[in-house]
Amino acid sequence: MKNNLCSYLAALLLLAGCNQADVVAKFTPAKEDAEARIYIQQLQDKDFEKIESHLDTAIKTPDTRAALEKMSALIPPGPPKSVKTVGAHTFKSGSVETVNLTYEFEYPSTWLLINVLTETKAGSTHVTGFHVTPEADSIENKNRFSLAGKSFLHYACLVLTIAALAFTLVTLVVCIRTRPLKRKWLWIIGILFGVCKFGVNWTSGEMFFQPVYFQMFSASAFAALYGPWMVSFSIPVFAFMFWGKRKKIMREAQSETAQLEAAQPVTE
């Protein structure tokens, strides 16, 4: 529920005129952003001693220099065509603040995702994570929603998601218009939510299942900022129950109507 709400709010922000870069920028702390970019430049310049002086002691090992050299070798010489912040997360626990920043560097022949994780405590900031990952394409193109080249499971999940949403909406309208239904407001609330959650990561094709979950409208399709689309559906249990209840109500109403008609005197 909380994840869905956050996703809906992010979508509303985008629709309101903020693109993904604008939204990420709002959550990027300026100080940590400037420091992270310095560390990345030092890595490209092979200034490993300066980077090591900022590393947290917990991640310093005899293999640290070799790891930095390996990451530096992945960065092409010269300036990148573009640099974009594609991830910005800040976590606070007591007096410790952790900032996780991810950048996308575009070069003529490759793309790089560079992640810098810093931790600040007692007024001192250290690097607790540093990763460079080559990519064949931009993260936006990689995670864009497309029907091309998808598996049967992709299509099946998409069809079931649309069907669950349509079934829920139709049932909701019929429920509202069913007059003799007692405790209608409880039925409406129940129909609004599906039980369990089945879904697929549209980019990777990974399936996921959450047995204890209540999903509004029994369906969702959302993407976190620069992230892959997650398409999922739930079982509209209360919607199915409503149709059984409605059938009984309609049968009883027809029976009462027939009895009233039979009780009316026949006139010539």
PEUR-V25293 format. One record per run of one state. SS is the DSSP state (A for helix, B for strand, O for the rest). FROM is the first residue (numbers start at 1). LEN is the number of residues. If there is no record, write none. Layout:
ss=SS from=FROM len=LEN
ss=SS from=FROM len=LEN
This chain:
ss=O from=1 len=1
ss=A from=2 len=14
ss=O from=16 len=4
ss=A from=20 len=7
ss=O from=27 len=3
ss=A from=30 len=15
ss=O from=45 len=3
ss=A from=48 len=7
ss=B from=55 len=1
ss=O from=56 len=1
ss=A from=57 len=3
ss=O from=60 len=4
ss=A from=64 len=10
ss=O from=74 len=8
ss=B from=82 len=12
ss=O from=94 len=2
ss=B from=96 len=11
ss=O from=107 len=4
ss=B from=111 len=11
ss=O from=122 len=2
ss=B from=124 len=12
ss=O from=136 len=3
ss=A from=139 len=5
ss=O from=144 len=8
ss=A from=152 len=26
ss=O from=178 len=6
ss=A from=184 len=9
ss=B from=193 len=9
ss=O from=202 len=5
ss=B from=207 len=10
ss=O from=217 len=2
ss=B from=219 len=5
ss=O from=224 len=5
ss=B from=229 len=7
ss=O from=236 len=1
ss=A from=237 len=27
ss=O from=264 len=5
